[in-house]
Amino acid sequence: MGRSPCCEKAHTNKGAWTKEEDERLIAYIKANGEGCWRSLPKAASLLRCGKSCRLRWINYLRPDLKRGNFTDDEDDLIVKLHSHLGNKWSLIAARLPGRTDNEIKNYWNTHIKRKLIAQGIDPMTHRPLNDARESSKMMSFYDKDEKSRILEFATKRDNSEELLSMWPQSSAAKEWRCPDLNLELCIRPPPSQKRRRGSDGPDKMPGGGDNGGPETVRMKVEQLRKEKA
């Protein structure tokens, strides 16, 4: 179930706070501390929402708030903290005493961001804008279909060596190459019988011939041709 509202909207005031409401809230917190914001409006006799009381106190009424413009030291600290924390304004405000998270966020968007851009610095990455543009160009270049660029390059003359250097050197890319084949073929008749035990000579073929290799086979073929002739 969702969290119940801190007060009934029908019985709360809206809009700008009056001077009397501010004084009543300040007097109550000085006497009792902040405590629970949900129960504070009723205890302080304020017809305000607990959230409204909290924001009014934190952003406008608490005594340690700084007034006026941000100093150069505060600007430098905000930039440094933003480079590490990003847009976590509450964490940044915790390191700047007297400044609120909402105040710092508004100051960042209206002043510091523009100042960084004018200095040639990307306010999000805190790097030079030229580096960001070059990085974007490189990403767009490599996002193109690499194969189509290679094929387009291959249509030019005398680019074979450069084309090979452009081809991706991965295991998958190398599979298109034809493997080396051993073309030294040798024709031998099928083995007919095992080598006889104790025989010093070569294996004998059926009919008393020896299995002497391709030359012997060639001679046998020539002999058969002569007999038929």
VMD Tcl script that draws the C-alpha trace (Angstrom):
set ca {
  {0.00 0.00 0.00}
  {1.12 3.57 -0.65}
  {2.18 5.92 2.06}
  {-0.65 7.97 3.55}
  {-0.51 11.76 3.04}
  {1.02 13.79 5.85}
  {-2.03 16.01 6.12}
  {-5.49 16.57 4.76}
  {-5.32 18.85 1.74}
  {-8.75 20.33 2.49}
  {-7.51 21.91 5.72}
  {-4.09 23.24 4.63}
  {-3.01 26.58 3.29}
  {-1.30 26.85 -0.07}
  {0.70 29.55 -1.75}
  {3.20 31.96 -0.28}
  {4.05 31.79 3.38}
  {3.11 34.75 5.54}
  {5.46 36.47 7.97}
  {3.35 35.18 10.87}
  {3.69 31.57 9.65}
  {7.45 31.95 9.31}
  {7.78 33.31 12.85}
  {5.60 30.51 14.25}
  {7.67 27.83 12.50}
  {10.97 29.38 13.63}
  {9.78 29.67 17.23}
  {8.60 26.06 17.35}
  {11.83 24.59 15.90}
  {13.99 26.72 18.20}
  {12.06 25.38 21.19}
  {11.57 21.75 20.13}
  {13.91 21.02 17.24}
  {12.89 19.77 13.83}
  {11.52 16.40 15.01}
  {8.95 14.67 12.82}
  {7.79 16.82 9.94}
  {4.52 14.91 9.60}
  {3.39 15.87 13.10}
  {5.10 19.28 13.26}
  {2.36 21.39 11.55}
  {-0.29 20.35 14.06}
  {2.08 20.80 17.03}
  {3.10 24.26 15.78}
  {-0.52 25.26 15.03}
  {0.22 25.68 11.34}
  {-2.29 24.92 8.61}
  {0.49 23.69 6.36}
  {1.62 20.35 4.98}
  {4.59 18.73 6.69}
  {6.52 18.75 3.40}
  {5.83 22.45 2.97}
  {7.15 23.15 6.48}
  {10.31 21.15 5.83}
  {11.08 22.88 2.53}
  {10.33 26.31 3.99}
  {12.71 25.70 6.87}
  {15.55 24.10 4.87}
  {15.48 26.47 1.92}
  {14.60 29.79 3.57}
  {14.41 29.95 7.36}
  {17.23 27.93 8.92}
  {19.82 30.25 10.48}
  {22.91 28.76 8.82}
  {21.75 29.54 5.28}
  {24.09 31.61 3.15}
  {22.64 34.60 1.39}
  {23.88 36.27 -1.74}
  {25.90 35.15 -4.73}
  {28.13 32.12 -4.89}
  {31.83 32.79 -4.45}
  {34.56 31.69 -6.87}
  {35.69 29.06 -4.38}
  {32.16 27.68 -4.24}
  {32.02 27.60 -8.04}
  {35.26 25.61 -8.22}
  {34.07 23.23 -5.52}
  {30.74 22.63 -7.27}
  {32.51 21.85 -10.56}
  {34.91 19.48 -8.83}
  {32.12 17.70 -6.95}
  {29.96 17.47 -10.07}
  {32.80 15.78 -11.97}
  {32.75 13.00 -9.34}
  {29.09 12.88 -8.25}
  {27.19 14.02 -11.33}
  {23.72 15.48 -10.71}
  {23.47 14.23 -7.12}
  {22.66 17.66 -5.75}
  {21.87 16.57 -2.20}
  {25.35 15.02 -1.87}
  {26.94 18.14 -3.33}
  {24.94 20.38 -0.97}
  {26.14 18.33 2.01}
  {29.69 19.51 1.19}
  {28.71 23.17 0.81}
  {27.56 24.45 4.21}
  {24.73 26.94 4.01}
  {23.68 26.02 0.47}
  {20.65 23.93 -0.45}
  {20.47 21.23 -3.10}
  {17.78 23.11 -5.03}
  {19.80 26.31 -4.91}
  {22.92 24.56 -6.22}
  {20.99 22.81 -8.99}
  {19.47 26.08 -10.21}
  {22.83 27.82 -10.04}
  {24.45 25.01 -12.04}
  {21.87 25.17 -14.82}
  {21.79 28.96 -15.08}
  {25.44 29.91 -14.54}
  {28.11 27.22 -14.19}
  {27.02 25.12 -17.17}
  {27.13 28.13 -19.48}
  {30.50 29.20 -18.10}
  {32.02 25.76 -18.77}
  {30.70 25.71 -22.33}
  {32.16 29.18 -22.92}
  {35.52 27.80 -21.72}
  {35.28 24.92 -24.20}
  {34.51 22.27 -21.56}
  {31.71 19.74 -21.77}
  {29.61 20.23 -18.57}
  {28.60 16.56 -18.51}
  {31.98 14.86 -19.06}
  {34.20 17.75 -17.87}
  {36.45 17.19 -20.89}
  {37.30 19.55 -23.76}
  {34.46 19.87 -26.24}
  {36.84 19.17 -29.16}
  {37.62 15.73 -27.71}
  {33.92 15.01 -27.41}
  {33.32 16.01 -31.05}
  {36.24 13.91 -32.31}
  {35.03 10.95 -30.28}
  {31.55 11.34 -31.75}
  {32.99 11.44 -35.29}
  {35.05 8.31 -34.70}
  {32.04 6.46 -33.30}
  {29.91 7.42 -36.30}
  {32.69 6.29 -38.64}
  {33.04 2.86 -37.04}
  {29.28 2.45 -36.80}
  {29.18 2.16 -40.59}
  {29.12 -1.27 -42.15}
  {32.77 -2.24 -42.22}
  {32.27 -4.85 -44.89}
  {30.66 -2.38 -47.30}
  {33.61 -0.01 -46.87}
  {36.04 -2.83 -47.64}
  {34.15 -3.87 -50.75}
  {34.01 -0.27 -51.93}
  {37.74 0.05 -51.41}
  {38.33 -3.21 -53.29}
  {36.94 -1.71 -56.51}
  {40.03 0.46 -56.81}
  {43.21 -0.80 -58.47}
  {46.44 -1.84 -56.75}
  {44.87 -2.01 -53.30}
  {45.21 -5.72 -52.61}
  {47.78 -5.38 -49.82}
  {45.89 -2.54 -48.13}
  {42.66 -4.48 -48.50}
  {44.11 -7.45 -46.66}
  {45.31 -5.18 -43.87}
  {41.78 -3.75 -43.49}
  {40.15 -7.14 -43.16}
  {39.24 -7.98 -39.51}
  {41.94 -10.17 -38.00}
  {39.70 -12.43 -35.94}
  {39.34 -16.18 -35.86}
  {35.94 -15.94 -37.52}
  {37.27 -13.72 -40.28}
  {40.10 -16.09 -41.08}
  {37.74 -18.99 -41.76}
  {37.06 -17.75 -45.28}
  {40.61 -18.66 -46.35}
  {41.04 -21.97 -48.11}
  {43.20 -24.34 -46.01}
  {46.43 -25.67 -47.47}
  {45.96 -29.01 -49.19}
  {48.50 -31.80 -49.64}
  {48.32 -32.54 -53.37}
  {51.12 -35.15 -53.39}
  {48.93 -38.14 -54.22}
  {50.18 -41.70 -54.49}
  {48.17 -44.57 -56.01}
  {48.61 -47.89 -54.27}
  {46.65 -51.10 -54.57}
  {44.64 -52.06 -51.49}
  {46.53 -54.20 -48.98}
  {45.70 -57.85 -49.62}
  {47.35 -59.62 -46.77}
  {49.56 -58.98 -43.80}
  {53.29 -59.25 -43.96}
  {54.25 -62.79 -43.41}
  {56.10 -63.51 -40.24}
  {59.84 -64.09 -40.76}
  {59.76 -62.71 -44.33}
  {62.58 -60.35 -45.17}
  {61.17 -59.30 -48.50}
  {58.33 -56.95 -49.32}
  {54.70 -57.96 -49.01}
  {53.53 -60.29 -51.74}
  {50.48 -59.54 -53.83}
  {48.05 -62.24 -54.85}
  {49.56 -64.34 -57.58}
  {53.08 -64.03 -56.22}
  {53.69 -60.38 -57.16}
  {55.28 -57.96 -54.80}
  {53.69 -54.79 -53.60}
  {56.43 -52.53 -54.85}
  {54.54 -49.26 -55.20}
  {53.42 -47.19 -58.19}
  {56.31 -48.26 -60.45}
  {55.41 -51.92 -60.00}
  {51.77 -51.21 -60.76}
  {52.74 -49.34 -63.91}
  {54.86 -52.26 -65.06}
  {51.99 -54.68 -64.41}
  {49.64 -52.54 -66.48}
  {52.13 -52.41 -69.36}
  {52.55 -56.17 -69.20}
  {48.78 -56.77 -69.36}
  {48.49 -54.46 -72.34}
  {51.19 -56.38 -74.20}
  {49.51 -59.73 -73.44}
  {46.18 -58.49 -74.80}
  {47.87 -57.15 -77.90}
}
mol new
graphics top color blue
foreach p $ca { graphics top sphere $p radius 0.5 }
foreach p [lrange $ca 0 end-1] q [lrange $ca 1 end] { graphics top cylinder $p $q radius 0.2 }
display resetview
